[in-house]
């Protein structure tokens, strides 16, 4: 890992949320959005990659005093939106700020959802949990009065810039705490999407049941230590290439250390912790962070964690085995892994000098290849998976060596179904890089899930221009 760029501003906000990345003006260059740490109303800052590893500030007119939470196109109108949380007169409100046209950056508030008094809102970006083509916004809410139980409210896109409350995912054990972290994926390989949400001592897994806006609580994962305080949860796909997707969890089991853990599903709605590591951490409520991404472009994800003063990256070295492969002293506890230059390798975005006049954001990229000791058979699987991981627009993505009678699904990075082929009987199949509506998909990261005889394998596809 080498530092390849410097952005001359702090980009991580004061509510333990790292910066966001997206391409609002559809020019093929990713922008990085963030909020200054200091309290009060502050403008959202944005920087865009202009060439090589040079970044220029972009014009924005968005204010936030609480949280910059998500980026995406929730109503499928090709206009990118920022999901913003502000606190007004003591109450939270969730807003969507949209680009006025497909060549501009977000600036117009097009939707706003007020949260009832005394509630605390932590939203999770955009997801299509029931896979009906209409994205949802998941908002974790905790009540300090009636009703007695906390949970998650799902707002679904029902038209241009319109979102209606369609479901409430109730949790009987959550009262004075909200869901701090959520992510989605088909964790138990049953073809249905799950939403995993962490709060204080539990991880709750809600599953779409197949009907429109129909969900059920499928599992409650009790942490190994009853004092754990869940801070981050990220879907990681299949890091150890065993056909079972994982999610990574960061929690506080004590006052001066943190726990990293990997959870996996062995069967439908059954989850277990398969790996953990205790690392020295800062006092409670200090800056800590975690992010998941494919750092070295081998089609399997790594995960990074940060505490104030130290950042480390872990890589899989065998079934349910993970070891550190890179570390650095850092001045913040927040980090983000994202493929900013779209070359198939996720960069590490890391702030430095938050409280100084020389605050800036460093971008690191893998330039030599992350290495870790692994059995030969595992390296062969990883090499085979990486061989087909990068494709280009206007060509076909070819899948070869397939067993008979397979089903292949292509999903976006948010879990949304893009394309599907069932009953493939040939040993090869090609994806024309079009979605189910016949439109060419934009550049970005996609995941192919190949299912045959009850087993599944996932493959990362990086579609580049």
C-alpha positions as CSV (number, residue, x, y, z in Angstrom):
1,X,0.0,0.0,0.0
2,X,1.3,3.4,-1.0
3,X,-0.1,6.9,-0.6
4,X,-1.2,8.0,-4.0
5,X,-3.2,11.1,-3.3
6,X,-3.8,13.8,-0.7
7,X,-7.1,15.8,-0.3
8,X,-6.5,19.0,1.6
9,X,-9.5,18.7,4.0
10,X,-10.9,16.5,6.7
11,X,-13.8,14.5,5.3
12,X,-15.2,12.3,8.1
13,X,-18.1,13.7,10.1
14,X,-18.5,13.8,13.8
15,X,-21.0,11.0,14.1
16,X,-18.6,8.1,13.4
17,X,-19.6,7.9,9.7
18,X,-16.8,7.8,7.0
19,X,-17.0,9.6,3.7
20,X,-19.2,8.6,0.8
21,X,-18.2,7.9,-2.8
22,X,-20.2,8.1,-6.0
23,X,-20.4,9.5,-9.5
24,X,-23.2,12.2,-9.4
25,X,-22.4,13.9,-12.8
26,X,-21.9,10.6,-14.6
27,X,-18.6,11.5,-16.1
28,X,-16.9,8.2,-15.1
29,X,-14.9,9.9,-12.3
30,X,-15.8,9.2,-8.7
31,X,-16.4,12.0,-6.2
32,X,-15.7,11.7,-2.5
33,X,-18.2,13.5,-0.2
34,X,-17.6,14.3,3.5
35,X,-18.4,16.6,6.4
36,X,-16.1,18.4,8.7
37,X,-15.8,17.0,12.2
38,X,-16.5,20.2,14.2
39,X,-20.0,20.7,15.6
40,X,-22.6,23.0,14.2
41,X,-24.0,23.4,10.7
42,X,-21.4,22.7,8.1
43,X,-21.4,22.4,4.3
44,X,-20.8,19.0,2.7
45,X,-17.5,19.0,0.9
46,X,-16.8,17.1,-2.3
47,X,-13.7,16.3,-4.3
48,X,-13.6,14.7,-7.7
49,X,-10.8,12.7,-9.3
50,X,-9.8,14.8,-12.4
51,X,-6.8,12.8,-13.7
52,X,-4.4,10.2,-12.3
53,X,-4.5,10.7,-8.6
54,X,-5.3,14.4,-8.6
55,X,-8.6,15.6,-6.9
56,X,-10.3,19.0,-7.3
57,X,-13.0,20.5,-5.1
58,X,-16.5,20.5,-6.6
59,X,-19.3,23.1,-6.0
60,X,-21.9,21.9,-3.4
61,X,-24.6,23.7,-1.5
62,X,-25.6,21.1,1.1
63,X,-25.7,21.7,4.9
64,X,-25.6,19.0,7.5
65,X,-25.3,19.2,11.3
66,X,-25.7,15.5,12.1
67,X,-25.0,12.8,9.6
68,X,-24.2,12.2,5.9
69,X,-25.5,8.7,5.6
70,X,-25.9,7.4,2.0
71,X,-25.5,8.0,-1.7
72,X,-27.4,6.4,-4.6
73,X,-30.3,6.7,-7.0
74,X,-33.3,5.6,-5.0
75,X,-36.0,6.5,-7.5
76,X,-34.2,5.2,-10.6
77,X,-34.3,8.6,-12.4
78,X,-30.5,8.7,-13.1
79,X,-30.1,11.6,-10.7
80,X,-27.8,10.9,-7.8
81,X,-28.9,11.6,-4.2
82,X,-27.3,12.2,-0.9
83,X,-29.1,10.9,2.3
84,X,-28.7,13.5,5.0
85,X,-29.8,13.5,8.7
86,X,-30.2,16.9,10.5
87,X,-31.3,17.7,14.0
88,X,-33.9,20.5,14.1
89,X,-35.2,21.8,17.4
90,X,-34.1,18.6,19.1
91,X,-35.7,16.2,16.6
92,X,-34.0,14.3,13.8
93,X,-35.1,14.6,10.2
94,X,-34.0,12.4,7.2
95,X,-33.7,14.3,3.9
96,X,-32.8,13.4,0.3
97,X,-30.7,16.0,-1.6
98,X,-30.7,15.3,-5.4
99,X,-28.8,16.5,-8.4
100,X,-30.8,18.8,-10.6
101,X,-29.7,17.0,-13.7
102,X,-27.5,14.1,-14.7
103,X,-24.4,16.3,-15.2
104,X,-24.6,18.1,-11.8
105,X,-23.9,17.4,-8.1
106,X,-26.6,17.0,-5.4
107,X,-28.1,20.4,-4.3
108,X,-31.9,20.2,-4.2
109,X,-33.8,18.8,-1.2
110,X,-36.6,16.6,-2.8
111,X,-37.8,14.6,0.1
112,X,-37.9,14.9,3.9
113,X,-39.1,12.6,6.6
114,X,-39.6,14.0,10.1
115,X,-38.9,11.6,12.9
116,X,-41.3,11.8,15.9
117,X,-40.1,13.7,19.0
118,X,-37.7,11.9,21.2
119,X,-36.7,9.4,18.5
120,X,-33.2,8.9,17.3
121,X,-32.7,8.1,13.6
122,X,-29.7,6.2,12.0
123,X,-30.5,5.5,8.3
124,X,-28.9,2.9,6.1
125,X,-28.5,4.1,2.5
126,X,-30.5,2.5,-0.2
127,X,-31.3,-1.2,-0.6
128,X,-33.9,-3.2,-2.5
129,X,-34.6,-5.7,0.2
130,X,-37.7,-7.4,-1.4
131,X,-36.1,-7.2,-4.8
132,X,-39.1,-5.7,-6.5
133,X,-37.1,-3.0,-8.3
134,X,-38.2,-0.2,-5.9
135,X,-35.3,0.7,-3.5
136,X,-35.9,1.2,0.2
137,X,-34.4,3.4,2.8
138,X,-33.9,1.6,6.1
139,X,-34.1,3.9,9.2
140,X,-33.2,2.5,12.6
141,X,-35.2,4.2,15.3
142,X,-35.2,4.0,19.1
143,X,-38.0,5.4,21.2
144,X,-37.4,7.0,24.6
145,X,-41.1,6.8,25.3
146,X,-44.1,5.0,23.8
147,X,-44.1,2.8,21.8
148,X,-41.8,0.7,24.0
149,X,-39.9,-1.1,21.4
150,X,-37.3,0.1,18.8
151,X,-36.9,-1.2,15.3
152,X,-36.4,-0.3,11.7
153,X,-38.7,1.6,9.5
154,X,-38.6,0.9,5.7
155,X,-39.4,3.7,3.3
156,X,-39.9,2.5,-0.2
157,X,-39.7,4.4,-3.5
158,X,-43.2,4.9,-4.9
159,X,-42.6,7.5,-7.5
160,X,-40.3,10.3,-8.5
161,X,-38.8,11.7,-5.3
162,X,-41.4,9.9,-3.2
163,X,-40.9,7.4,-0.4
164,X,-43.7,5.9,1.7
165,X,-43.4,4.0,4.9
166,X,-44.2,0.4,3.9
167,X,-42.9,-1.8,6.8
168,X,-41.8,-1.7,10.4
169,X,-39.3,-4.3,11.5
170,X,-40.0,-4.6,15.2
171,X,-37.4,-5.7,17.7
172,X,-38.6,-6.5,21.3
173,X,-35.2,-6.0,22.9
174,X,-34.4,-2.5,21.6
175,X,-35.7,0.4,23.6
176,X,-33.2,3.2,24.4
177,X,-30.7,2.2,21.7
178,X,-31.0,2.4,18.0
179,X,-29.5,0.2,15.3
180,X,-26.1,1.8,14.7
181,X,-25.1,-0.3,11.7
182,X,-26.9,-2.3,9.0
183,X,-26.0,-4.1,5.7
184,X,-27.8,-6.4,3.3
185,X,-27.0,-9.6,1.5
186,X,-28.2,-13.2,0.9
187,X,-26.3,-14.4,3.9
188,X,-27.9,-17.9,4.2
189,X,-27.9,-18.6,0.4
190,X,-31.7,-19.2,0.1
191,X,-32.2,-16.7,-2.7
192,X,-33.8,-14.1,-0.5
193,X,-32.2,-10.9,0.7
194,X,-31.5,-10.3,4.4
195,X,-30.9,-7.1,6.4
196,X,-28.5,-7.6,9.3
197,X,-28.6,-4.8,11.9
198,X,-26.5,-4.4,15.0
199,X,-27.4,-2.7,18.3
200,X,-25.7,-2.9,21.6
201,X,-25.6,-6.6,22.5
202,X,-27.3,-8.3,19.5
203,X,-27.3,-8.6,15.7
204,X,-30.8,-9.0,14.3
205,X,-31.3,-10.6,10.8
206,X,-34.5,-9.7,9.0
207,X,-35.4,-11.6,5.8
208,X,-37.6,-10.7,2.9
209,X,-40.1,-13.6,2.7
210,X,-40.8,-13.3,-1.0
211,X,-43.8,-11.1,-0.9
212,X,-44.0,-7.4,-1.6
213,X,-42.9,-5.6,1.6
214,X,-43.1,-8.8,3.6
215,X,-40.4,-9.4,6.2
216,X,-39.7,-11.6,9.1
217,X,-37.1,-11.7,11.9
218,X,-35.2,-14.8,11.0
219,X,-32.4,-14.8,13.5
220,X,-31.0,-13.0,16.6
221,X,-27.2,-13.4,17.0
222,X,-26.2,-12.9,20.7
223,X,-22.7,-11.7,20.9
224,X,-20.1,-13.8,22.7
225,X,-19.6,-11.3,25.5
226,X,-22.8,-9.8,27.0
227,X,-21.1,-6.4,27.4
228,X,-20.3,-6.0,23.6
229,X,-21.4,-2.7,22.1
230,X,-21.9,-3.1,18.3
231,X,-20.4,-0.3,16.3
232,X,-20.0,-1.4,12.7
233,X,-21.4,-4.2,10.6
234,X,-20.5,-4.8,6.9
235,X,-21.5,-7.4,4.4
236,X,-18.3,-9.0,3.0
237,X,-19.7,-11.5,0.4
238,X,-17.6,-14.7,0.3
239,X,-14.1,-13.9,1.6
240,X,-12.9,-17.5,2.1
241,X,-14.5,-18.9,-1.1
242,X,-16.5,-21.6,0.7
243,X,-19.8,-20.6,-1.0
244,X,-21.1,-18.9,2.2
245,X,-21.2,-15.1,2.4
246,X,-20.0,-13.5,5.6
247,X,-20.5,-10.3,7.4
248,X,-17.8,-8.5,9.5
249,X,-18.6,-7.0,12.9
250,X,-16.8,-4.5,15.1
251,X,-17.8,-4.3,18.7
252,X,-16.7,-3.0,22.1
253,X,-16.4,-5.9,24.6
254,X,-14.4,-3.8,27.0
255,X,-13.2,-0.3,27.8
256,X,-9.8,-0.4,26.3
257,X,-10.0,-2.9,23.4
258,X,-12.3,-3.8,20.5
259,X,-13.3,-7.0,18.9
260,X,-13.4,-7.9,15.2
261,X,-15.5,-10.9,14.3
262,X,-16.7,-12.7,11.2
263,X,-20.1,-14.3,11.1
264,X,-21.3,-16.9,8.7
265,X,-24.5,-18.9,8.0
266,X,-24.2,-22.7,7.9
267,X,-27.9,-23.2,7.0
268,X,-31.1,-21.2,6.6
269,X,-31.4,-18.5,9.3
270,X,-28.6,-20.1,11.4
271,X,-25.5,-17.9,12.0
272,X,-22.4,-18.4,14.0
273,X,-19.2,-16.6,14.7
274,X,-16.4,-18.3,12.8
275,X,-13.4,-16.0,13.7
276,X,-12.6,-13.2,16.1
277,X,-9.6,-11.0,17.1
278,X,-9.3,-8.7,20.0
279,X,-7.2,-5.6,19.3
280,X,-6.2,-2.7,21.5
281,X,-8.6,0.1,21.3
282,X,-9.4,3.6,22.6
283,X,-11.8,4.5,25.3
284,X,-15.5,4.1,24.6
285,X,-17.1,6.6,22.2
286,X,-13.7,7.5,20.7
287,X,-13.3,7.4,16.9
288,X,-13.2,3.9,15.6
289,X,-14.1,2.6,12.1
290,X,-14.3,-0.4,9.8
291,X,-14.8,-0.9,6.1
292,X,-14.8,-3.8,3.6
293,X,-13.5,-3.9,0.1
294,X,-11.3,-5.7,-2.5
295,X,-8.0,-4.0,-1.8
296,X,-5.8,-6.1,-4.1
297,X,-8.2,-6.9,-6.9
298,X,-8.3,-10.7,-6.4
299,X,-12.1,-10.8,-6.3
300,X,-12.2,-11.5,-2.6
301,X,-12.8,-8.8,0.0
302,X,-10.5,-7.6,2.7
303,X,-11.5,-5.6,5.8
304,X,-9.9,-2.6,7.4
305,X,-10.3,-1.3,10.9
306,X,-9.2,2.0,12.4
307,X,-8.8,3.2,15.9
308,X,-7.5,6.7,16.7
309,X,-3.8,6.3,16.0
310,X,-3.7,3.0,14.1
311,X,-5.2,1.4,11.0
312,X,-4.8,-2.3,9.9
313,X,-6.0,-4.4,7.0
314,X,-7.0,-8.1,7.3
315,X,-7.0,-10.7,4.5
316,X,-8.3,-14.2,4.3
317,X,-5.6,-16.9,4.4
318,X,-7.8,-20.0,4.4
319,X,-11.3,-21.2,5.4
320,X,-12.4,-19.0,8.3
321,X,-8.9,-17.7,8.8
322,X,-7.8,-14.0,8.6
323,X,-4.4,-12.4,9.2
324,X,-3.2,-8.7,9.1
325,X,-1.4,-7.8,5.9
326,X,-0.8,-4.1,6.3
327,X,-0.9,-1.4,9.0
328,X,-0.1,2.2,9.4
329,X,-0.1,4.9,12.2
330,X,-3.0,7.2,11.5
331,X,-4.6,10.3,13.0
332,X,-8.2,9.2,12.9
333,X,-10.4,6.3,13.7
334,X,-12.5,6.4,10.6
335,X,-11.8,4.8,7.2
336,X,-13.4,3.9,3.9
337,X,-12.5,1.3,1.3
338,X,-13.8,2.2,-2.2
339,X,-12.5,1.7,-5.7
340,X,-12.3,5.4,-6.5
341,X,-10.3,5.1,-9.8
342,X,-12.3,2.0,-10.9
343,X,-9.3,-0.2,-11.6
344,X,-10.7,-3.2,-9.6
345,X,-8.8,-2.3,-6.4
346,X,-10.3,-0.5,-3.5
347,X,-8.4,2.4,-2.2
348,X,-8.1,3.2,1.5
349,X,-9.4,6.7,2.3
350,X,-8.0,7.8,5.7
351,X,-8.2,11.2,7.4
352,X,-5.3,12.8,9.2
353,X,-4.8,15.8,11.5
354,X,-8.5,16.3,12.2
355,X,-8.1,19.0,14.8
356,X,-5.2,20.8,13.3
357,X,-4.8,23.5,10.7
358,X,-3.1,20.9,8.4
359,X,-6.1,18.5,8.3
360,X,-6.1,16.4,5.2
361,X,-7.3,13.1,3.8
362,X,-4.8,10.5,2.5
363,X,-5.7,7.9,-0.2
364,X,-3.7,4.7,-0.2
365,X,-3.7,2.1,-3.0
366,X,-2.2,-1.4,-3.2
367,X,0.7,-1.2,-5.6
368,X,2.5,-4.5,-4.9
369,X,-0.2,-7.0,-4.0
370,X,-1.2,-8.0,-0.5
371,X,0.3,-11.3,0.5
372,X,-0.5,-13.8,3.3
373,X,0.4,-17.4,3.9
374,X,-2.4,-19.7,2.6
375,X,-2.7,-23.3,1.5
376,X,-1.9,-24.0,-2.2
377,X,-5.5,-25.1,-2.9
378,X,-6.9,-21.9,-1.5
379,X,-4.6,-19.8,-3.6
380,X,-5.7,-21.7,-6.7
381,X,-9.3,-21.0,-5.9
382,X,-8.5,-17.3,-5.4
383,X,-6.5,-17.1,-8.6
384,X,-9.3,-18.8,-10.6
385,X,-11.9,-16.4,-9.1
386,X,-9.7,-13.3,-10.0
387,X,-9.2,-14.4,-13.6
388,X,-12.7,-13.5,-14.6
389,X,-13.2,-10.5,-12.2
390,X,-12.7,-7.6,-14.6
391,X,-14.7,-6.9,-17.7
392,X,-15.3,-3.9,-19.9
393,X,-18.4,-2.1,-21.2
394,X,-19.6,-3.1,-24.7
395,X,-18.2,-6.6,-24.4
396,X,-19.5,-9.8,-22.9
397,X,-18.6,-11.2,-19.5
398,X,-18.0,-14.9,-20.1
399,X,-18.5,-17.7,-17.5
400,X,-16.8,-21.0,-18.5
401,X,-16.4,-24.4,-16.9
402,X,-19.9,-24.4,-15.5
403,X,-21.5,-27.6,-14.2
404,X,-24.7,-28.7,-15.8
405,X,-28.1,-27.1,-15.0
406,X,-26.9,-24.0,-13.1
407,X,-28.7,-20.7,-12.2
408,X,-26.7,-17.5,-12.5
409,X,-27.7,-14.2,-10.9
410,X,-26.0,-10.8,-11.3
411,X,-26.5,-8.4,-8.4
412,X,-25.5,-4.8,-7.9
413,X,-23.3,-3.9,-5.0
414,X,-26.4,-3.0,-3.0
415,X,-27.9,-6.5,-3.5
416,X,-30.4,-5.5,-6.2
417,X,-31.0,-8.2,-8.8
418,X,-29.7,-7.0,-12.2
419,X,-29.9,-10.1,-14.4
420,X,-30.8,-13.7,-14.1
421,X,-30.3,-16.9,-16.1
422,X,-31.9,-20.2,-15.0
423,X,-31.4,-23.7,-16.2
424,X,-28.2,-23.1,-18.0
425,X,-27.2,-26.5,-19.4
426,X,-24.1,-25.5,-21.4
427,X,-20.6,-25.4,-19.9
428,X,-20.4,-21.6,-20.7
429,X,-22.6,-18.6,-20.5
430,X,-22.1,-14.9,-21.3
431,X,-23.7,-11.9,-19.8
432,X,-24.2,-9.0,-22.2
433,X,-23.8,-6.4,-19.5
434,X,-27.5,-5.5,-19.7
435,X,-30.1,-5.5,-16.9
436,X,-33.4,-7.3,-17.0
437,X,-34.9,-4.3,-18.9
438,X,-32.4,-4.6,-21.6
439,X,-30.4,-1.5,-20.7
440,X,-26.6,-1.5,-20.6
441,X,-25.5,-1.4,-17.0
442,X,-23.2,1.5,-15.8
443,X,-19.6,1.0,-14.8
444,X,-19.2,-0.3,-11.2
445,X,-19.0,-3.4,-9.1
446,X,-21.3,-6.3,-9.5
447,X,-21.5,-9.8,-8.1
448,X,-22.4,-13.0,-9.9
449,X,-23.9,-15.9,-7.9
450,X,-23.7,-19.3,-9.5
451,X,-25.9,-22.0,-8.0
452,X,-25.9,-25.7,-8.8
453,X,-27.2,-28.7,-6.8
454,X,-27.7,-26.8,-3.6
455,X,-24.2,-25.1,-3.7
456,X,-23.4,-21.6,-4.6
457,X,-20.3,-19.6,-5.6
458,X,-20.0,-15.9,-5.8
459,X,-17.7,-13.9,-8.2
460,X,-17.0,-10.2,-8.2
461,X,-17.3,-8.4,-11.5
462,X,-15.7,-4.9,-12.0
463,X,-17.3,-3.3,-15.1
464,X,-15.1,-0.5,-16.3
465,X,-15.3,1.9,-19.2
